[in-house]
Structure formats: C-alpha cells, structure tokens
Amino acid sequence: MADLSQSLRPAERGRPFMKGRSGNPKGRPKGSRNRATVMAQALLDGEAESLVRKVVQLALEGDPACLRICLDRLVPRKKDSPIGFNLPEMGAVADIPKFIASVAQTLRDGEITPSEAGTLIEMAGVFHKLLELVEIELRLSALEEKAKLRACP
C-alpha cells in the first residue's frame, strides 16, 4: 500500500531550463504593453473629455485633490534655475573660505535661498577635493623628478 504522506505532498517543480538560460531569451517585445494597461486605456479613451470636465468642476467646487491635479497641469513644478550669485575666481584651497564667506553674506542679504546656498557650498567641497588632488599630483611629480635626478649619475 502506498504511503499517504507522499501522495499528499505537492509535486516538486523540475528545472525545465538550464541554469543561466531563460525560457524567453529574446524577452518581452519592445513597445508591448501590459494587457491591463491596454484595457484601462480603451475604457478611458471615450471618456477622457468628460473626466477632465468633472475634475475641473470638482476643483472649482474646492476638492483639494482635483485642485492639485489642475494646478500641476497648469503650472509645472519649478525645476533648477540659475542662481543669482557671482562666482569668484578660485585657484587655490585658500580661496575656499572666502568663497564660503561670500555665499554666507549673499544668503544673509536675501539674494539666494538656503537651498541655493547649500548647492554652492557642496560645489565648494567638490572644488576643494579637486584642488587637493591636483596638489597631490604636483607633489608626486616633483618627488619623482627628484628621484630621477638622484638615480642618474
């Protein structure tokens, strides 16, 4: 008689594909869309105009979500814009404290926002790292030249 515990266990799934090989090597065709997306689009195609009118009507009645939707379409969110700051010439690490003091003064005067000041300070940090790397490379080159001169008789 067969063991009942074996017959109640689900069959183990085999390995139909070799390890590292997909069952669909070409993948999903480019431009193909999900069936649910296609169906939803088909449902909305005939109703788009009435849906937009309803959203506008609700927005005019004071619905906050609909107001947000309408305003997002009318006035896009502001992205980065030029900062009104005159970048001073920076050629050495010693120029960075002057730069930061200039950013702080411009911020205190209300000519730039705190986030713009933060962006400028981050830029100063990157510039500082760059200057340090250039200085290290110059020192290394000088040491290599000295070593060559000592090695050559």
C-alpha positions as a Markdown table, in Angstrom:
| # | Residue | x | y | z |
|---|---|---|---|---|
| 1 | Met | 0.0 | 0.0 | 0.0 |
| 2 | Ala | 1.3 | 3.5 | -0.9 |
| 3 | Asp | 2.4 | 5.9 | 1.8 |
| 4 | Leu | -0.3 | 8.7 | 2.2 |
| 5 | Ser | 2.2 | 11.3 | 3.2 |
| 6 | Gln | 3.9 | 11.1 | -0.2 |
| 7 | Ser | 0.7 | 11.4 | -2.1 |
| 8 | Leu | -0.4 | 14.5 | -0.2 |
| 9 | Arg | 2.8 | 16.4 | -0.9 |
| 10 | Pro | 2.7 | 18.7 | -3.9 |
| 11 | Ala | 4.9 | 17.5 | -6.8 |
| 12 | Glu | 8.3 | 19.3 | -6.8 |
| 13 | Arg | 8.8 | 21.6 | -9.7 |
| 14 | Gly | 11.6 | 20.4 | -12.0 |
| 15 | Arg | 14.1 | 22.5 | -13.8 |
| 16 | Pro | 12.8 | 23.0 | -17.3 |
| 17 | Phe | 15.6 | 25.3 | -18.3 |
| 18 | Met | 19.4 | 25.1 | -18.0 |
| 19 | Lys | 20.9 | 27.2 | -15.2 |
| 20 | Gly | 21.6 | 30.7 | -16.6 |
| 21 | Arg | 19.2 | 30.4 | -19.6 |
| 22 | Ser | 15.8 | 32.0 | -19.8 |
| 23 | Gly | 12.8 | 30.3 | -21.3 |
| 24 | Asn | 12.3 | 33.5 | -23.3 |
| 25 | Pro | 15.8 | 34.6 | -24.4 |
| 26 | Lys | 14.5 | 37.5 | -26.6 |
| 27 | Gly | 12.4 | 38.9 | -23.7 |
| 28 | Arg | 9.3 | 40.9 | -24.0 |
| 29 | Pro | 9.0 | 42.6 | -27.4 |
| 30 | Lys | 9.8 | 46.3 | -27.3 |
| 31 | Gly | 6.7 | 48.5 | -27.2 |
| 32 | Ser | 4.4 | 45.8 | -26.0 |
| 33 | Arg | 2.0 | 46.9 | -23.3 |
| 34 | Asn | 0.5 | 45.1 | -20.3 |
| 35 | Arg | -3.0 | 43.8 | -21.0 |
| 36 | Ala | -4.5 | 45.6 | -18.0 |
| 37 | Thr | -3.0 | 48.9 | -19.3 |
| 38 | Val | -4.4 | 48.3 | -22.8 |
| 39 | Met | -7.9 | 47.6 | -21.3 |
| 40 | Ala | -7.8 | 50.6 | -19.0 |
| 41 | Gln | -6.7 | 52.8 | -21.9 |
| 42 | Ala | -9.6 | 51.5 | -24.0 |
| 43 | Leu | -12.1 | 52.3 | -21.3 |
| 44 | Leu | -10.7 | 55.8 | -20.8 |
| 45 | Asp | -10.4 | 56.7 | -24.5 |
| 46 | Gly | -14.1 | 57.5 | -24.9 |
| 47 | Glu | -14.5 | 59.2 | -21.5 |
| 48 | Ala | -11.4 | 61.4 | -21.4 |
| 49 | Glu | -13.2 | 64.7 | -22.1 |
| 50 | Ser | -16.0 | 64.1 | -19.6 |
| 51 | Leu | -13.4 | 63.0 | -16.9 |
| 52 | Val | -11.4 | 66.2 | -17.4 |
| 53 | Arg | -14.6 | 68.3 | -17.2 |
| 54 | Lys | -15.5 | 66.5 | -13.9 |
| 55 | Val | -12.1 | 67.1 | -12.4 |
| 56 | Val | -12.2 | 70.8 | -13.3 |
| 57 | Gln | -15.8 | 71.0 | -11.9 |
| 58 | Leu | -14.7 | 69.4 | -8.6 |
| 59 | Ala | -11.6 | 71.6 | -8.5 |
| 60 | Leu | -13.8 | 74.7 | -8.8 |
| 61 | Glu | -16.0 | 73.4 | -6.0 |
| 62 | Gly | -12.9 | 73.2 | -3.8 |
| 63 | Asp | -11.9 | 69.5 | -3.9 |
| 64 | Pro | -8.2 | 69.6 | -2.8 |
| 65 | Ala | -7.1 | 66.6 | -4.8 |
| 66 | Cys | -8.7 | 67.9 | -8.0 |
| 67 | Leu | -7.2 | 71.4 | -7.4 |
| 68 | Arg | -3.8 | 69.8 | -7.1 |
| 69 | Ile | -4.3 | 67.9 | -10.4 |
| 70 | Cys | -5.4 | 71.0 | -12.2 |
| 71 | Leu | -2.6 | 73.2 | -10.9 |
| 72 | Asp | 0.1 | 70.6 | -11.6 |
| 73 | Arg | -1.1 | 70.7 | -15.3 |
| 74 | Leu | -1.3 | 74.5 | -15.4 |
| 75 | Val | 1.8 | 75.4 | -13.5 |
| 76 | Pro | 4.5 | 72.8 | -13.7 |
| 77 | Arg | 6.7 | 72.3 | -10.7 |
| 78 | Lys | 9.8 | 74.6 | -10.7 |
| 79 | Lys | 13.0 | 72.9 | -11.6 |
| 80 | Asp | 16.5 | 74.2 | -11.2 |
| 81 | Ser | 17.1 | 77.7 | -12.3 |
| 82 | Pro | 20.2 | 79.8 | -12.5 |
| 83 | Ile | 21.4 | 81.1 | -9.1 |
| 84 | Gly | 21.9 | 84.8 | -8.8 |
| 85 | Phe | 25.4 | 84.6 | -7.4 |
| 86 | Asn | 28.7 | 86.0 | -8.9 |
| 87 | Leu | 31.2 | 83.1 | -8.6 |
| 88 | Pro | 34.5 | 84.4 | -7.5 |
| 89 | Glu | 37.7 | 83.0 | -9.1 |
| 90 | Met | 39.0 | 80.0 | -7.1 |
| 91 | Gly | 42.5 | 78.8 | -7.9 |
| 92 | Ala | 43.7 | 77.6 | -4.6 |
| 93 | Val | 42.4 | 75.9 | -1.4 |
| 94 | Ala | 43.0 | 79.3 | 0.4 |
| 95 | Asp | 40.2 | 80.8 | -1.8 |
| 96 | Ile | 37.5 | 78.4 | -0.5 |
| 97 | Pro | 36.9 | 80.2 | 2.9 |
| 98 | Lys | 36.5 | 83.5 | 1.0 |
| 99 | Phe | 34.0 | 81.8 | -1.3 |
| 100 | Ile | 32.0 | 80.4 | 1.6 |
| 101 | Ala | 32.0 | 83.8 | 3.4 |
| 102 | Ser | 30.7 | 85.3 | 0.2 |
| 103 | Val | 27.9 | 82.7 | -0.1 |
| 104 | Ala | 27.0 | 83.3 | 3.6 |
| 105 | Gln | 26.8 | 87.1 | 3.0 |
| 106 | Thr | 24.7 | 86.7 | -0.1 |
| 107 | Leu | 22.4 | 84.4 | 1.9 |
| 108 | Arg | 22.1 | 86.9 | 4.8 |
| 109 | Asp | 21.3 | 89.6 | 2.3 |
| 110 | Gly | 18.4 | 87.5 | 1.0 |
| 111 | Glu | 19.8 | 87.3 | -2.6 |
| 112 | Ile | 19.8 | 83.5 | -2.6 |
| 113 | Thr | 17.8 | 80.8 | -0.8 |
| 114 | Pro | 19.1 | 78.4 | 1.8 |
| 115 | Ser | 18.9 | 75.5 | -0.7 |
| 116 | Glu | 20.8 | 77.6 | -3.3 |
| 117 | Ala | 23.5 | 78.3 | -0.6 |
| 118 | Gly | 23.7 | 74.6 | 0.1 |
| 119 | Thr | 24.3 | 73.8 | -3.5 |
| 120 | Leu | 27.1 | 76.4 | -3.7 |
| 121 | Ile | 28.7 | 75.0 | -0.5 |
| 122 | Glu | 28.5 | 71.5 | -2.0 |
| 123 | Met | 30.2 | 72.8 | -5.1 |
| 124 | Ala | 32.9 | 74.4 | -2.9 |
| 125 | Gly | 33.5 | 70.9 | -1.3 |
| 126 | Val | 33.9 | 69.3 | -4.7 |
| 127 | Phe | 36.2 | 72.1 | -5.8 |
| 128 | His | 38.3 | 71.6 | -2.6 |
| 129 | Lys | 38.7 | 67.9 | -3.3 |
| 130 | Leu | 39.8 | 68.7 | -6.9 |
| 131 | Leu | 42.4 | 71.2 | -5.7 |
| 132 | Glu | 43.7 | 68.6 | -3.2 |
| 133 | Leu | 44.1 | 66.0 | -6.0 |
| 134 | Val | 45.9 | 68.5 | -8.2 |
| 135 | Glu | 48.2 | 69.4 | -5.4 |
| 136 | Ile | 49.0 | 65.8 | -4.6 |
| 137 | Glu | 49.7 | 65.1 | -8.2 |
| 138 | Leu | 52.1 | 68.1 | -8.4 |
| 139 | Arg | 53.9 | 67.0 | -5.3 |
| 140 | Leu | 54.2 | 63.4 | -6.6 |
| 141 | Ser | 55.6 | 64.6 | -9.9 |
| 142 | Ala | 58.1 | 66.7 | -8.1 |
| 143 | Leu | 59.2 | 63.8 | -5.9 |
| 144 | Glu | 59.5 | 61.6 | -9.0 |
| 145 | Glu | 61.7 | 64.2 | -10.7 |
| 146 | Lys | 64.0 | 64.4 | -7.6 |
| 147 | Ala | 64.2 | 60.6 | -7.6 |
| 148 | Lys | 65.2 | 60.5 | -11.3 |
| 149 | Leu | 67.9 | 63.2 | -10.7 |
| 150 | Arg | 69.3 | 61.3 | -7.8 |
| 151 | Ala | 69.3 | 58.0 | -9.7 |
| 152 | Cys | 71.0 | 59.4 | -12.8 |
| 153 | Pro | 74.8 | 60.0 | -12.3 |
